Amino acid sequence: MAAPAAHAQVEPSESAPTLEQIGAAKQFVKTRIGRRAFAVVDSDGKLAGLNLHRRFVSASVVKTMLLVEYLRELHRAGRSLSRAERDILTPMIRVSRNSAATTIWRRVGDAGLRRLAKDTGMEDFVIGPGWLNSCRCRAGAWARAQLSAADQARFFWDMDRYVPTQFRTFARNLLETVVDEQSWGIPAAARPLGWRVFSKIGQRPTGLGMLIHQSARLELDGLRVGVAVLTDGDPTYAYGMRTVQGVGERLVGAEA
């Protein structure tokens, strides 16, 4: 699948997003129902947002961590990426296939995810057997992870640094070519303005309602921005998706 074409239509500010855009996103999130948090790491590397360190069930956004840690393990072992491994990792990211994530998790394990979290400076990531029972996970045990918007925004902002060089093009291509039906939200807001977007969503029902997450990296004219929007207790999937897209629109100046 070819990467989406980028047609720059706006000139980004020297630092993106602006303080005004971040403020608008904060005000918007405050009006939304349910548990919600968002974080943005701007093009200067500064972190801002709302409820930055609140933990949420990860759902499928943790699949990006599985991808990166698996590629790191291949690098440590001095191995290249086999066709069979590509055939597992590709649907895990592009179509968010749970069975593929479970296969990779069985190779990486909780220990691998914790190692990646430590190496990337995550402050809020947790995964362990006790959480499995409380989250009533239906997918693989990777679904028991908890994470925060701050950690996800930082991780996506600096992801290229953690993916081994020989696998970087592969990883970036997967995250940039997620299927259209999972490219709503931040990609839908940013791509028409020329940004390249690398993203991963997560969604599932919980005891509070619907859970909708999206983490993303935006690039334009040498600038990079990391964003994460995490929600739970949404009355419908559409409502949660609108929360995510509303944050994205305000951060890139695309809101109506």
Summary of the structure (lengths in Angstrom):
residues: 256
radius of gyration: 16.9
end to end distance: 30.9
largest distance: 49.9
contacts: 904
relative contact order: 0.21
helix: 50%
strand: 21%
